[in-house]
Amino acid sequence: MENFFAIALEAGFAMIVLSVVLAFVRLVRGPSLPDRVVALDMMTVSIVAFCGLSAIRHDAPAFLDVAVVLALVGFLATVALARFAERNSARNRGDDA
């Protein structure tokens, strides 16, 4: 059973690294600001998952504290970027926002 657990952890790490790489490609290629915001949010969620798997692998609960703080900062960054994108699109339309 421990062998299966180790394989599952390694597969989880591989999938998370793949998701970060794919999200980074979307962040670089765009083409629009909302695409980049979603990619940045996806990277944040993937890194939070990486912290969670690291906490399990190393039996270190401190990684969970890092994951919670990173999730909160990522949420605030996503909200701020969404608000910026909304104001920017309203300004381009000529609305008073």
C-alpha positions as CSV (number, residue, x, y, z in Angstrom):
1,M,0.0,0.0,0.0
2,E,2.9,2.4,0.7
3,N,4.2,1.8,-2.8
4,F,0.9,2.8,-4.3
5,F,0.9,5.9,-2.1
6,A,4.4,6.9,-3.2
7,I,3.4,6.4,-6.9
8,A,0.2,8.5,-6.4
9,L,2.3,11.3,-4.8
10,E,4.7,11.3,-7.7
11,A,1.9,11.3,-10.3
12,G,0.3,14.1,-8.4
13,F,3.5,16.2,-8.5
14,A,4.0,15.4,-12.2
15,M,0.4,16.6,-13.0
16,I,0.8,19.7,-11.0
17,V,4.0,20.6,-12.7
18,L,2.4,20.0,-16.1
19,S,-0.5,22.2,-15.1
20,V,1.8,25.1,-14.1
21,V,3.7,24.8,-17.3
22,L,0.5,24.8,-19.4
23,A,-0.8,27.8,-17.4
24,F,2.4,29.6,-17.9
25,V,2.2,29.1,-21.7
26,R,-1.3,30.6,-21.6
27,L,-0.1,33.5,-19.4
28,V,2.6,34.3,-22.0
29,R,0.6,33.8,-25.1
30,G,-2.6,35.5,-23.9
31,P,-4.1,36.8,-26.2
32,S,-6.3,38.9,-23.9
33,L,-6.2,40.1,-20.3
34,P,-8.9,37.8,-19.1
35,D,-7.0,34.8,-20.4
36,R,-3.9,36.0,-18.6
37,V,-5.9,36.5,-15.3
38,V,-7.3,33.0,-15.5
39,A,-3.9,31.6,-16.2
40,L,-2.4,33.4,-13.3
41,D,-5.2,32.1,-11.0
42,M,-4.7,28.5,-12.4
43,M,-1.0,28.8,-11.5
44,T,-1.8,29.9,-8.0
45,V,-4.2,27.1,-7.4
46,S,-1.6,24.6,-8.8
47,I,1.1,25.9,-6.5
48,V,-1.3,25.6,-3.5
49,A,-1.9,22.0,-4.5
50,F,1.9,21.5,-4.7
51,C,2.2,22.9,-1.2
52,G,-0.4,20.4,0.0
53,L,1.3,17.5,-1.6
54,S,4.6,18.6,-0.2
55,A,3.0,18.7,3.3
56,I,1.9,15.1,2.8
57,R,5.2,13.9,1.4
58,H,7.4,15.5,4.0
59,D,5.0,15.3,6.9
60,A,5.4,19.0,7.5
61,P,2.2,20.8,8.4
62,A,3.9,24.2,7.9
63,F,3.4,23.7,4.2
64,L,-0.3,23.9,4.8
65,D,0.1,27.3,6.4
66,V,2.0,28.5,3.3
67,A,-0.8,27.0,1.1
68,V,-3.5,28.9,3.0
69,V,-1.7,32.2,2.8
70,L,-0.9,31.7,-0.9
71,A,-4.6,30.9,-1.6
72,L,-5.7,34.1,0.1
73,V,-3.2,36.2,-1.7
74,G,-4.1,34.6,-5.0
75,F,-7.8,35.2,-4.4
76,L,-7.1,38.9,-3.6
77,A,-4.9,39.2,-6.7
78,T,-7.6,37.7,-8.9
79,V,-10.2,40.0,-7.6
80,A,-8.0,43.0,-8.0
81,L,-7.1,42.0,-11.6
82,A,-10.8,41.4,-12.4
83,R,-11.7,44.8,-11.1
84,F,-8.9,46.4,-13.1
85,A,-10.1,44.6,-16.3
86,E,-13.7,45.7,-15.6
87,R,-12.7,49.4,-15.2
88,N,-10.4,49.2,-18.2
89,S,-13.1,47.8,-20.5
90,A,-15.6,50.3,-19.1
91,R,-13.2,53.1,-19.9
92,N,-12.7,51.8,-23.4
93,R,-16.4,51.7,-24.0
94,G,-16.7,55.3,-22.7
95,D,-18.9,54.4,-19.7
96,D,-18.6,56.4,-16.5
97,A,-17.5,53.9,-13.9
